[in-house]
């Protein structure tokens, strides 16, 4: 139970940021003070139904999404694609915030100009279709269908389309620097 409550704050913050909503705007929409919202997101205040209902209403999401309640008896992830820019789509493949996150991305040809960034974490990319351009520090490589890359995201990096056509990828991201390991075949006995 404590784990569920501890995960609510980061989930609230993530939902608010995904919707590009400020604490002040959420405060205005819900009637909850900015300081209370901030304490909820940081875990300094325990969530209550009185606080979560207006937040769910303001974000137009079910209460279950705020508290991370799994669908009873159904392990399937409910895919909720998010448009990014004019021609890219990100589909979160994991439901729980924090820890290892999985995404399917379709990156359109308009995203082809490198803008390297850095942040904490570790990323693993697998190209499903198309060609992915990956700029990693001084390296500028093209990955084709079936190719994989992994890297520390503290290194300046950027990835996108080559500009010819969309590219479809799977991304695993660990915010705390978890490394992903993939085994192509089972170990020999």
Protein Blocks (a to p, Z undefined) as FASTA:
>chain_A
ZZmmmmmmmmmmmmmmmnopafklmmmmnopafklmmmmmnopaccdfklmmmmmmmnop
afklmnopacehiabdcdddddehjkbccddfbfbgghjddddddddfklmcccdddded
ddddddfbdcddddehjbccdddehiacdddfkbccddddehlaccdddddddfkopacd
ddfbdcdZZ
